[in-house]
Amino acid sequence: MSNREPDKAVAKGDNGNHVSGQSNKHLTRPAHALTHQQLAQEIGADPLSGLTVDEAKRRLDEYGKNELGEAEGVSPISIIIAQIANAMTLILILAMAVSFGIQSWIEGGVIAFVIGLNVVVGFFQEYSAEKTMDSLRSLSSPTATVVRGGEAMVVPSGEIVPGDLVEVKMGDTLPADIRLIEAKNFETDEALLTGESLPVRKTVEQTFDDTTGPGDRLNVAYSSSTVTKGRAKGIVFATGTFTEIGAIASALNKKDSKVRPVKRKPNGHAGPHRYLEAYTLTLGDAIGRFLGVSVGTPLQRKLSKLAMLLFGIAVICAIIVLGANKFDTRQEVIIYAVATGLSMIPASLVVVLTITMAAGTKRMVERNVIVRNLKSLEALGAVTDICSDKTGTLTQGKMVARGAWIPGMGTYTVELGDEPVNPTKGEIRFANRMPSQIDFKSTSSEKGSPTGTVTPPTELMASSTTRLQDFLSVCSLANLATVFSKESDENPGTTQWLARGDPTEIAIQVFASRFDFNRLRLVSGSSPEWQEVAEFPFDSDVKRMSVIMKHTSTDEHWAFTKGAVERVIGACVNYYDSDSDSAEPKPVTDDFRAEILKNMESFASLGLRVLALASRRLPSEPEDGGVWGEETPRPQVESSLTFRGLIGLYDPPRPSSASAVHQCHEAGIAVHMLTGDHPETAKAIAIEVGILPPLSSMSRVSASVASAMVMTASQFDALSDSQVDALPVLPLVIARCAPSTKVRMIEALHRRGKFCAMTGDGVNDSPSLRRADVGIAMGLSGSDVAKDASDIVLTDDNFASIVSAIEEGRRIFDNIQKFVLHVLAENIAQAGTLLIGLAFKDASGLSVFPLAPVEIVWIIMITSGLPDMGLGFERAVPDIMQRPPQSLSTGIFTLEFIIDMVFYGLWITALCLASFVLRVYAWGNGNLGSGCNERYSASCETVFRARATTFACLTWFALFLAWELVDMRRSFFRMQPGSKKYFTQWMVDVWRNKFLFWAIVVGFVTLFPTLYIPVINHAVFKHTGISWEWGIVFICAGLFFGGVEAWKWAKRVFLRRRARGQAAANNVKGQGKLWKDMDVEEKIFGEYFDSSCGGSEEQMHMQMQGHGATGLRREEKGRD
């Protein structure tokens, strides 16, 4: 910490008269005018281990969050306005106005009460949902890598404070303004700030005048700019509104205008019709936003259009009521018409949908998935194919070096201990043979282990003259990872090994550290052996990474390179075949390349990722003169190399990957692995996790299909679109994959009518993430650019989380379908009862309501909102991941949905009318009285009792239907097919969803006060208390359950028979089996199986191996 007492900080979030280039606390000079050592001293930063966690917390409290002004939060006022000023509420307000206009005070008052209740309940629900979404948005906000207490950690960008030590790499977004202290080939895109279209190359040691403009401060990287190249470290000196971008935050946060622009001629003039066109379109947009048909997710827009359709139907129903009563304008006729119209309005539909989606996104967070785009919730349930990366997604991303081969020496095999980053744990076996000569799968032999004897690293070093040392120099120096030890905080007195960097480089660095070739020892200290001159980072096109190092004692420059085997050996011209200082280099011939590839495949067949290492002594200066540095053209560095050997890294599959892939296959989802690894490595992992069928099943696959199942990117990209479409199957594994290959794969899937999800983490993955139906970014290893392009983010980078997201997407889709079906079936039942009830006419010729207007409003209020929300919270049905993906073309409105809606609506209508008819005509005198729509009298006793009976039936049926729709096909009494509780399982099921249970109980209980409280029953609800009529209600309730259960049973029988017929007709895929009866291989690999194929396993294995050494040799010859 600095001894200097800094000036007092300005208030949080208030940059006052902030000077460009200054910190949150005033510095002696702007940051770009100070050396990084001076800045570190003034700001109290540690350029090696960063701030402590406690100090960072203190500074966060002092300076406030690193945000560009106040973020737009949840506005209660806007929510209240939205609750009132929406189409559904306005229809209720219109009905209330009509009721008051005809002096129907009670009905108008009840509707006003319902409006008030809906607004209050809707406000709290919407407010809660918005708060949930607000918190989720903060979770998906950018993150940054900082060093605190000597350890690298990922924190939200909002928690960055002045003095933090920040590490950034290509694809990252700068979290704050930083003064660079280390930069390797580092460039940033500052177009957002300076308007400069080209990336700006940064430097470290230069300082600039105080008055230098932002675009010329080359030692500073600005907040919100994107790293386009290289990597860097820097000290944060300004956060929030004190950053350069913070000064123009108001311009950045300006909202888009909602007014359509006027189309003008080239001279700037526009005719009157253009102004009329712009105003008309603007008005249309405003109406569309108000009605909800032009905003929200596709499903929200579709449901808003449905609501408009139902409003039109409601108007027609009201006209029918008036027409049936000869357009009599008496109060009771008009209010009946209003009630009939209201019965078709799904008042709670859009609100329940919004809340269900918000709750679904919250559940996804618990399953390590952050939803950035609500429309992806609807899309997840329809995914048919997942294109996934391998490293870190299907595998653990924790590389360990398992084997190495050095020409002229032999093969080193590492037997790991229980600490992967501890180089002192584990043993090394050495065999003076090539990997291709070793049977790694054999555990022992008469002469001992086939991988050689256990030999201490010190002996191996002592027995080597130069070749092992050359190999280890590349391992250590062509490497940016840091592996170091320190005293354990948890167990004082013991040593703890830590690692920081890319998992691949950590594994190689640990291997070098086993032989005491740790990079820190070689490049740090008062007199380091090596000094870094330039770095050429890994590039997905060249698939190599190189550094230029200067040997301090000889002043010689060396190039050290590692990368994909076929790319590195293409740049090598010689190698050494003996361990001697006097040995002469041998030329790299085609035969030796074939030998390298054969050894590589021996490692790759074990599931190891294999890299090649090479180096060379550089001339005194580059070909074009000058000095060696980052400005040197890369091809000059990565040429004429000496091949040093191979290293094999094992990235074990995640324990959950195999089961997750199995779940995908059960759900009818194909999984494709698109990886940069060698085909043999990719194939070994793909078989291990179940992406490829096991070798025991390959005898059922034709040769043409087997050759298409595993391809390299060069083979796939060489095919035209028509050739790709002609493939019998699209590849399940594409090795050596480039970003452009991912885009082509998505397009090929789309041409086959597939709906695909794509994972990605790098900058170059952005096009494929945007092109995919669901783009999935990695939360831990992914760049900010990839996250911005994605629909969802995995917080744990785990493939199993994708499966969880798909399951959650299917659950949400199912539940939306359930509550929409419940609402619409209930609307049909209410409208049907009221319209058919027009036939009941009293002595004056006016229709007698089977349901009073207030009863209709009450039923809408009690049986729709809360029970529908309870259905939205329902858990997934047992077989949700044992069925094929649903189609987004039909959405929730499937043929089964429409038929169910009509049946349930008409069945409830029939039972309600039957209860009314039975009470009036079977057990009554058939007298419909006079004026029974307005007031109670002795002559209306029968009508009022019949109306109460019908009201009780409709209320109960609407509530019970919600329970029946928990599973749209299984019996309410047997929703868990594997349960042994044959008679009591339904009790467990109804109690499991407590929200739905209590919503139904509330609706059930509130029925009784409306029936038996004096005045309320006669004057408000226009019915009276019932006694023996409960027998009719109970019998009708029994018939309701019986009818619904019989309908579900008939559906199950029909669907089973239809499925069997389809399976029998398509004997190739299913052999006459139902989807649920097929095994996993038949479900997902059935299209690959050929019943006429009789090839052996060995033949099929050879077909899949066609992309091994032979294929790569062919590629290399073409490349050379």
N, C-alpha and C positions, 0 to 999 in steps of 0.2 A: 504494500500500500504506500501511496505517496505521503511524504511528510508535509507537503504543501496543503494548506487549508483551502479547499476550493470555495468559490463564491457560493452563496446560498442559491439553492435550486428554485426555479420558478415553479408556480403552482402546477399541479397535475393537469396535463392537457392544455395548458395555457402557454403558448409560445411567445406571448408578449411581442416585443420587437426583435424577434429572433433573427440573427444574422446568418446568412447562408454559409454553411461549412462549420458552424459552431455546434457545440454539444448541448445537451439538456442543461448542463451547468457550464457557465462561461469559462472558456479556455483562454490562455494567454494569447494564442493565435488560432486561426481556424485549423481544423485537423489536417487539411492537405498541405499546410505550411509547416507542420511539425514532422519530425522523423517519427517512426512508429515507436521507438524507444522513449522519446519525449512524451508522446501521447499516452503511452502506457503508464508512465510515471504520473502525469497530470491527472489522468482519469481514475487511477488506482486499479490498474488491471495487471494480471499476471499472464504474460505471453506464452508461458509453458503449460501451466495447469489450469488456467482460467480462474474465475471467481469460485469461492466456496458456495455450497448450496445455501447456507444461511445468509451469506452476503448478498447473493442474488435475490433471495426473498426480501431482504431489507430494502434493496434498491427498487424492487418492484413496488413495494409499499410507498417508497419515497417518490418515484417518478411516475407511477401509474402504468397502465397497460400500454403495450406497443401497438396502438390503434390510431388510425387516421381520423380523429374526431370521434364523436359519439356515433356508434353504430345504430342503425334504425332498428329500434326494438318493437315490442308488441304494444300497439296503441289501443287501450280500452275503448276510447271514443270511436275509433274507426270500426271496431268490432261491433259496437252497439248500432252504429249507422248501417253496417252491412246486414245485421240481423233484421233491421226494420225495412231497409230499402232493398229488399230482394223480391223476386217475382212471387214466391209462395206466400210470404207475409202480406204483400200488397193485395193478393187475391182475398185473403182473410179480412183485411181492412175494408176491401170493397164489399164483402158480404156483411160486415158489421155496419157499414154505412147504409146499405140497403135495408137492413133490419131496423136501424134507428129511423130511417126515412119513412118506413111504413108504420112507425110507432110500435114495432114489436120489441119492446124494451127488454124483456127477459132474454130472448134469443140474442139480441144485440149485445147485451151485457155479458152473456156467457161467451160469445165469440171474442169480446174484448178481453175477458179473463184469460181465454186460451191464447190470444195473441201475446198478452203480457207474460204469461207463463212460458210460452215458447221463446220469447225474446230473452227472458231471464235465464232459463235453463240453457238455451243456445249460446248465450253470452259466456257463461261459465265453462261450458264444454269447449267452445271455440277458443276461449282465452287459454284454457289448459292445453288444447291441441297446438295453438300457436307458440306457447312457451316451450312445449316439447320440441317442435320443429326448430325453434330458435336455438335451443341447446344442441340439437343435432347439427345445425349449421356451424356452430362453434367447434364441434368435434371434427368436421370436415375441413376446417380452415387450415391454411398452410402451416407446416412445421419447419423446424430448423434444427440442425445439428450443432450443439454447443459443447464445449469442454468445461466441465465444472468439477473441481476437486481432482483434476487429473484424469477424469473419465469422460468419454464422449457419450452424450445422451441426446435423445430427440425430445424437444419440447415444443409446445404451440408457439407460433411466432409472436403471439400477444404477450408471452412471458419473457421475451428478450429484454435485457436491460443494458444501459451503458456500462461498458467494461467487460461485457461477455466476450469470450473467445469463440468465434464462429467458424465452422468449416463448411465450405460450399463446393459443389462439383457441377459438372455439366448437367443441365436440366433443372437445377434448383432455382428458386426465386429468392432473391436477397431479402432477408427479413427486416433489415434496418440499414442505415448508413454505416459502413465499416471502413476503417483505415487498414489497408492491407499490410500484413507482416510477412506473408509468404504467398507467392503466385507461381504456378507452373502452367505455362501455355494458356494463360487465363484471359478470356474475353467475355464481355457482357453486352447484352442488347439493351441500350438505354433510350430506345425510340420513344417510349412512353414519357420520358422526362425531357430529353433534349431534342427529339425529332430526328436524330441521326439514324438513318436506315441501316447503316453497316455496324456490325459489332465493334466494340472498342477494346483494344488490347491494353491490359493494365500492367503497371510496374510497381515495384515496392520501394526501392531506395530513393527515388526522386522526391523532391519537395517543390512546392510551387508558391508563387506570391499570394499574399492574402486576398488580392482582388481577382485572382484567376476564376474564370467562369466555370460552372458545373461541368460543361462538356469537355474541358481541358484538364480536369483534376484526375490524372491517370493513376494516382495512388489510392483513390477512393472508389468503392463500389456502392451503388445507391440502392436504397430500399425499392422493392417492386421490380427491379430490373432482373432479367433472366440470364443465367450463365449459359453461354452458347458453346464454350470450349474450355477445357482444362479444369483446374481446381485451385482453391486458394484458402488461406486462413486470414482472419482479420479481427481487429478489436472494434466492437460496436462503440460509436461515439455519439450517435443520435438515434432516438426512437420516436415513434408516434408522429405528432405534428411538428417535431423539431427536425425531421428528415426533409430532404429536398422535395420529395413527393408529397410530404405533408403540407407544404406551402401551397400546393395546388389541389389539395384534396377536395375542395368544394367543386372544382371543375370536373374532377373524376367522378364525384358522386351525383352529378347532375342527372336527373331522370330524363328519359326519352319523352319527347312531346307526344301527346296522344292526338294531336291535330294533324290530319292528313295534309301534306304539302300540296300547293297548287302547281299543276303542271304548266310550265312556261315555255315559250318559244326561245330559240337561241338568242334573240335580242332582249330577252327578259320580260316581254309582255305576255299577258294571258287574257284570253277572251272571257266574257261573263259566264259562259257555260263551264269553263274550267273551275271558276270559283264555286259555282253551284255543285259541280261534281265533287269537289273537295269537301264542301260542307255536308253534302248528302252522305258521303263515305264516312266522314267523322261521326255524324249522327248515327249511322248504321253500326259503326264500331262501338259507340257508347251504349247503344241498345243491346248489342251482342254481349258486351261485358256485363251489363246489368242483368240480362237474362241468363248469363253463364254459359252461353253457347259458343263463345269465342275465347274463353280463358279456361285455365285449369288443364288437367290431364285429359287424354282422349276419352276415358270412361266418364269423367266428370262432365265433359261437354256432351257426351252421348246421353247421359241421364238428364241433363238440363234440357236437351231437345225432347226427350221423352216427357218431361214435365210440361213442356209447351204443348205437346200432342195431347196429353191428358187434360190440359186446360181447355183445348178445343173441344174435346169429347164432353167435358163438364158443361160447356155452354150448350152443346147439342142436347144433353140430358135435361138441362133446365128448360130448354124450348119444348122438349117432349112433354115435360110435366105441365107446362102452361097450355100446350095444345090439347092434352088429354082432358083438361078442365076448361076447354073452350076459351082460353085466354082470359079467364075470369081474373080480375085485378084485385080480388079481395086479399086481405093480409095473409091469411093462412095459405092460399095458393102460392103467393110469391115467396113466402118463407120456405115452403116445401120445395119450390124450384131451387132456391138458394142452397138448401140442405142437400138436395140431390147433386148439385154441381160440386159442392164441397166434398162429397163422398168420393169423387174421382181425383182429388188433389193430394198427391203424396207429400204432405207438408214437411216431413222430416227427412226426405230421401237424400238430398245433397249434403245436409249437415251431418247425417250419420256416415255418409261416404267419407267426408273429410276427416271425421274423428277416427274412423276405422283405419284409414291410411296413416294418420299420425301415430296411432297406437301401434300399427304394424312396424313403422320405422323405428319406434322406440324398442320394440322387441328385437328388431334386427341388431341394434347396437349391442344388446346383451349377447348376441351370437356373433360378435366381431365383424359386423357389416354396417357401414355407414351409407345411407341412401342420399345421394346428392340430387337426384332427379326423381320426383314422385311417379312419373310415367313409367320408370323402370320397374316399379312395384307390379304394374299390370303386365309388363313384358316378361318378367322372370318366370311366371308360371307357364309360359309358352315356349321356353327355350328347348330346342331339339338337339343342339350341338354346343359343346364347350370346347374352345380352343385355348389350351393352357400352356404356359411356360413350364419348364421342368424345375430349374434351380430355384429353391426357396419357396416354391408353391406346392409342387408334388413332393419335393424333397425338403429336407430340413434347412438347407442353406448353410449348414455348418460343415464346411469341407475339412477333410483330414487327408493328409498325404499317406497313401498306402503302399506305393511302389515307385521305384525309379530305375531307369536303365541308362548306363553310361557306356558308349562304345569303347571297347578295349578294356573295360573293367568288369562289368557284370550287372546283376540285378540286386537291388536293395528292397527288401520288404519290411514294412513297419507293422509291428504288432502293438496295437494301441493300449494305453492304460485307460484309467477312468477320467482323465483330465485332458481333453483334446488339445488345449492350448499350452499345456505344460510340456516343454521339450525334454524334461528330465524323466518323464513317465513313459513307459512302453519300452519295447525292445526292437532291435534291428537285426534282421537276418540277411546274410549276404551269400549269393551264389554266383560263381564266375561263369554264368550262362546267360543267354538272352531270354527274355520273357517267353518268346515263342517256343523255347525248348523246355519250359517248365510246366508241369501239370499242377496248376494252382488249386484245382479242386480235390487233389489227392491230399489226404491229411498226413500220411506217413508212408514210409517205405523201409526196406531192410537197411538202407544206408542213411536213414534219418529223414528229416523233413525235406520235401522237394525244393523248398525255397532257401535251403542252406542252413548254416549254423548261426546261432545268436552270437553277435560280435559287438563289443562296446564301440561306440563312435570314436573314441580316442585311438583304438587299434586300427580302425578303418582309415582314419586320417594318417596315422603313422605309416601304414602300408601303401599309401598312395603318394606318388611323386608330384603329380600336377593335375591329372584329369578330374579327380573328385573335387579338388580345390576350384578348378575352372567352372565345374558344374554348380558348385555351391555359391560361387560369386554371382552367377546369373540369378540363382534362386533368391539371394539376399538383396541384390542391388536393383534388379529389374522388378521392383516390388515397393509398394507404398505403405504396406501394413506395418504396424508397430506392435511388437511383442516384447513385453517387459515384465519384471517381477517387482513386487513391493511387499512390505510387511502387511499381513492380513489385518484388517480392521476388526474382524469378528474373533480371530484367534491370535492375539498378540504373541510375537515370538516365532510365528510360522510364516513361510513365504507364500505369497499368492501370485499366480501368473495371470496377467491380463493381456488382452489383444484388442487392437483397434484397426479397422480398415475393412476392405472387401474380404468376404469369406474365403474366396479362392486364394488371395494373396496371403491371408493369415495362415492358411494351411501350408503354403510353400515356405513362408517365413519360419514357421515352427519347425519344419523339416530342416532348414538351414541352421536354425538355432540348436538343433540336436548335436551339430558338429561345431558349435561355437562360432558360427558365421552369422550372428545376429546383426542386422543392419545398423542398429544403434551403436554397436561397438565399432563398426567399420566407418561410419560417416560422422560421428559426433565426438565430442571431447576437444581437448586443447590442441591435439595434433592428430586429426583423423587420417586414416589411411586413404580414404576416397572422398572426393568432393563432387557433388552433383552439379552438372553443367546444364543439362536440358532434359526435358521429359516429353515423350510423345505418347499420349494416353491411348488406351485401348479404343479402337474404332471398329464399329460393327461391319464396316466394309472391308478393311484390310485384315481384321481379326488378329491384330498384333499389338503389343505394347513394348515400347523401348525407352531406354534412358541413355544419356551420354554421361559418363563419369570420368573424372580426372584423377589419375593416380598421383597423390601428392608428392611422393618421393622421387618419381621419375618424370613427372609432368606429361605423361602419356595419356591420351584420350582413348577411351574404350566405349564401344557400343554393346549394350546388353539387351537381348530381346527374348520375349516369351510370347506364346500365342498358340493358335490352332495349328495342329501338326502339319497339315498339308500346306498351310500358308507360310509357315516358318521354313520348312525344308525347301520350299520353292525359292527362298532367298538365300539358301546355303550353297556354298561352292566346295567346301571340304570338311573333313572330320579327321579325328585321330583314332587309330585302332590299337594303340599301345600306350602304356603309362610310363612315358620316358621323356625327359627334357629334350633329348636328341631326336625324338621321333619326328618323321616328316609327315605333313598333312596329306591325306588321301583325297582324291576328287570324289564328289558326290555323284555317283552314277545312277542310272535307272535301277540297276540291281540293288544298290544300297538303299535307294528310296523305297523299293519294294520291301526290303528287309525292315526298314523303319516302320512302314505301314503294317507289316505282319506283327511286329512287336507291339505296335500300338493296339492292334485288334485283340491281342492277347490280354492286354490290360482292359480294353474297352468291354470285352466279353464278360468281365467281372463287374461291370457297371461302373467302372472308373472313368472319370473325365480326364482325358489325356492331353497334356500340353507339351510342346517342344521348346527347348531352351537353346539359345545360340548366342555367340558373341564374336567380337573381332577387335583387334587393335586398329584404331583409326589413323589415317595419315596426319601429318602435322597440321594440315589445313584442308578445308573442303575443296571440291573440284573447282568451284567458282571463286575461290579465294576467301578472304575474311577469316573468321574464327568459328569454331564449333559452338553452336548455341541453338536456342529454340527457333531461330530464323532459318536454320539450315533445312533445306528441303528433306522431307522424310525419306524419300527413296534413296538418297545418298547415304543415309544412316543404316537403313535396313536392306543392305545389299552386300554381297561377297562375304556372308557370315560363315562362321565355323560352327557346325552342328555339335552341341555339347551333350544332348541326351533327352530322355523323356521322363516326365513325372506324372504319375497317376493319382488322381484325387477322388476320394469317395465321398459322395454326398448322399447319405442314407435317406430312403424315402421316409416321409413322416409316418408315424404309426397309424394315423387316421386316413392316409391316402388310399390304401387298398380298399378299405371299407367304404370310403366316399365314392370312389369310382364304381364299386359294386352297386351302391345306392343309385348312382346315375344310370347305370345299365338297367336296374330294376325299374326305374322311372322312364325308360325309353329314351334316354339321352345319350348320344354318342360323345365320347371324349377323345379329342385330338391333342397330341403333344407336339407343339412347335418349339423346338429348342435349337440353340446354337451348338450343341454337342455333336460328337461323332455318331454316325448311325448305330454302331454297335453298342455304344454307351446308352444311347437313347432307347434302343430296342431292349436292352437288358432291364432298364428301369421300367419301361412300358409293360413288359411281361410281368415284372415283379408286382406292379400295382394293378395289373388287370386291364390296361388299355388295349393291349394286344392279346388275342386268345392264347392259351397255353399251347406249348408245342404238341401236347397230346391231342389237341383238336385240329392241328394244322393239316392232318390228312384229309379233312373234310373240305379244305379250301382249294379251289382251282389255282393253277399256276399263275394265270393272269391276275387274279385277285391278290394272291400272295405278293406278287411283285409290286402291286400298287399300294399295299398297306404301309410299307416303309419306303420313303423316298428322301433324297437330299434336296435342298432348296434349288441347287443348280439344275437337277433333273426336272423338278416341278416347274421352275420358271422357264425352262427351255420349251415347255409345251405351250401351244396356242390355247386360247379359250375353248375352241371347239375340240381340241385334243383332250383338254382337262374334262370337258363335259362328256367325252366318249369313254373316259376311264370307267371300269366296272364299279369301282368305289373310289371315293376320295381318300387320300392317305390318312391313316390314323396316327402316323408319326412322320414329321418332316424334320430332318436333321440339318445342321448347318444353316439354320433358318435366318434370313435377313428380314428387316422390317417390311420391305416391299412384298415379300412372300406372304406375310400375314394378311395384307390387303387382298392379294389375289385369292387366298384361301377363303376369305369372307365372301368375296364376289362369287366364287365357285359354289359355295354353300347356298348363297341367295338364289343363284340360277337353278338350283335343285329344290327350291322352295323351302329351304331350311331356315330356322330362326336361331341365330347363334349369339353366344356370349364369348368375348375375347378378353384375355388377361394381358396386362402390359405394365411395364415399370419405367421404361426409358423415354427420352424425348422423342426418339424415332418411332415409338409405338403409338404416338398420338393419332396418326391417320387411321390406323386399324381400330383403335378404341372408338373413334368417332364413327367409323363405317359400320362397326358391329351394332347389332340390335341392342345389346347390353354391354357397355364397356366397363371392364373391371380393373381398377388400378390397385397396386400394392401400397398399403399404408406405411409399411416399415422401410422397404427398399425403393419405393416408387418415387420418381421425380415429381415436383410440383406441376410441371407441364402435363405429365401423364394423368395426374389426379384431376386437373382442370378439364381434361378431355373425356373423363370417365363419367359413368352414371352411378356406379357404386364403388366404394373403397373398402378393401379388406384390411382391418386393423392388425391382423396377425399374419398376413400373407399366406394363409393356409387354404389349400384346395378344398378342404372339408367345409370351410366357411362359405364357399360358393354353393355347395350342396344345401347348406342351411338356408342360404338366401333364396334358393329356388323353392325349397320346401315352404318357407315363409311366404313367398310370392304366391304359391299355389293355395296356401291357406287363406290368404287375403282375398284372392280371386273367388274361392269357394264361398267365403263368408259374405262377400258383396253379393254374389248370386243368390245366396239364401235370403238376405234381408230385403233385396229388391223383389224377389219372388213373394215374400211375405206381404210386403206393402201392396203390390199389384193385385195379388189374390184377394186381399182384404178389400181393396177398392172395387174389384169386380163384384164381390159379395154384397157390399153396401149398395152399390148402384143397382145391382140386379134386384135386390130386395125392394128398394124404393120404386124402381120403374115398374116391376111386375105388380107391386102393391097399388099402383094406380087403378087396378081393376076393382079394388074394394071401394064402393061408393055408398054414401049414405042416402037418406031420403031426399036430400036437396040436390043430389047429383054430383056432389063434390067428392073427390077421392079422400079416403080416410088413411092417414099415415100409419103403415105398420111400424114405423120408427119415427119418433118425433125429431125435429131439427136439432134440439139440444142433445138428444141421445147420440145422434150422428157425430156431432162435434166432440162429445165426450169420448166416444169410442176411438175417434181419430187421435185424440190427445193421449188416452191411456194405453191403447194397444199398439201404437206405432213407434213412437220415439224410443222409449227405454228398451222394450223388448228387441227392437231392431238393432239397437246399439249392442245389446247382449249377444245377438247373433254375430255381430261384427267382431266380438271378442272371443268367439268360440274357438277352441283348439282344433288342430288338424284332425281330419277323420283318419282312422287307422291305416287305410290303404292309399293315402295320398301320394306316396312315392312308389306305388306299385301299379301305376297306370300311365298311359302315354301322355305326352304334353297336350294341353288344350289348344284349340285353334283361336288365334286372335281375330280372324276374319269374322267369325260369328260372335266372339266375345261371350258375355254372359247370357245373351239371348239365343240359346240353342233351341232346337226343336223340342227337346225334352222340357226345357224351361217353359216354353210357351204352352205346351199341352198341360203341364202341371198347373200353370197359372190359371188356365181356363177351367180345368177340372176342380181344383180346390175352390175357386171362386163360385162356380155353379153349384158344387156340393153344399157349401155353406149357405148359399142362397136358397137352395131347395129345403134344407133343414130349418132355416129361419122362417120361411113362408109356411112350411108344414106346421111349425109350432103355433104360428098366428092362426092358421086355418083351424087347427084342432081345438084351440081354446075358444075361438069364436063360433065355430059351426058344430064341432063334435060334442064339446062339453059346455057350450054356451047356447044361447037362444038365437044366434045368428043376427041379432039386432046390432047394427053399427051405430045406433044412436043418432044424435043431431048436435052439430057444433063440437064434436069430440076432438077436433084439432086445436080448439082454442081454450076450452075450460073443462073441468071435471063436473059431471052431474050424475045422478042416479042412472040415467039411461046410458051413460058412457062407461059404467062399471066393467062390462065385458070387454070393450075396446081397450080400456086402460090396463086391464089384467093381461090381455093378449099382447099388448104392446110391451109390457114389462117382461113377459115370458120371452118374446122375440129379442128384446134388448139383452136379457141375461144370456140367451143362447149365442147371439152374435159376439158378445164380449168374451165369453168363455172360448168359443171356437177360434177367435182371433188370437187369444193368448195361447191356447193349446197348439195352434198351428205353428207357432214359433218353436215349441219343443219338437214337434214332428219334423221340422225343417232342419234340425241340427244335423241330421243325415238325410239327404234327399232320396236315398234308395233303401237303406236298411230300416228295419222295424224300430220304432221308438223303444220297444221293449227288448231289443237285441242289437244295440248299436255297437257293442264290443263282441265280435264273433268268437274270440278266444276265451271269453269269460266263463267261469264255472258257476257264476251266480245266475242261474237260469230264470229265477223269479224276482230277484231283487236288484239286478243290474241297472234297471231303469232308474231306481232311486239314487244310485251312485252317480249316474250320468246327469240327472237333473240338478244334483247338488254340486257337481264339479264346477259348473259355470255359475258361480254365486251371483254375479251381476244379473244374468238372465233369470235366475231363480227368483231373486227378490223383485225384479221388474214385473214378473208374472204374478207373484204373490201380491204386490201392491195393486196391480190391476184387478186381481181377484177380490181382494178385500174391499176396495173402494166401490165395488158394485153395490154392496149392501146399504150404505148410507143413502145412496140415490134412490133406493127402492122404498126405504122405510121411514126416513125422516119426513115428518109432516111438512106441508107447504112446498118443500123442495120437490117432493115426488109429484104432487098434483100440479103445482103452478109452473114449475121450471121444466121438469122432464116429461110431463104429460103422461105419466103412468102411475100406478098404485102398487102397494105391496102385494106380493103373491104368497100363497100357502101351498096347497096341494099341486099347484102348477109346477113346483120344483120337480115333480115326477116327470113332467114333459121335458124339462130342461135336462135332467139326468139321462133320460132315455135318448134324447137327441144327441147328448154328449157321447153316449156309448155308440150311437150310430155314426157320429162324426169320426171317432177313433176307428171304428170298424171299416168305414168307407175308405179312410186314408190308408189304413194298413192293407186293405184288400188291393187298393190302387198300387201301393208300393210293391206288393207281392207280385201283382200282374206285370209290373215293369221289370222286376228282377227276372221273372220267367221269360218274358219277351226278349230282354237284352241278352240273357244267356243263350237262348236259341239262335238269335241273330248272330252272336259272336261265334258260336259253333259253326253256323253255316258259312260265315265268312272265312273262318280258319280252314274249313274243309275245302272251300273253293280255292284257297290260296295255299295249296299243299306244300309248296316249296319252302315257305317261311315258317309256317307253324305246325306242319304235319297234323293239321286238324285239331290243334290245341287252342284253348283260350289263352289270351294274353297272360292272365294271372297264373295259368298252369304251366307256362313255358319256363324252362330254366333260364338263367341269366345269359348263358351262351346263345341260346336260341333267340332271346329278345334282342340282343344288341349285335351279335355276330351272325344271326340267321341269314341276313342278306349276303353274307360272304360265303356261306356254306354251299357246296355243290354236291348234291346227292350222287351225281355220276362220277365224282372225283374219287379215285382210288389210290392216289399217290401215298407214298410212305411218309412218315414223319421226317425222315432224313432228307427226302427230296424237297419237302416243303420248307424245311429249315434252310436248305441250300438256296431255294428261291428267295427267301427273305434275306439271305446273306449276300445276295447279288449286289448289294449296295455297300459292301465292305471294301477290302483292299483292291479288288479288281476294278470296281466302280471308281474308287478314288484315284487309282493309277491312271484310268482312262481320263479323268478330269485333269490330273497333273500333266499328262502328255499334251492335252489340248491347251493347257495354260502355258506350258513351256514353249 
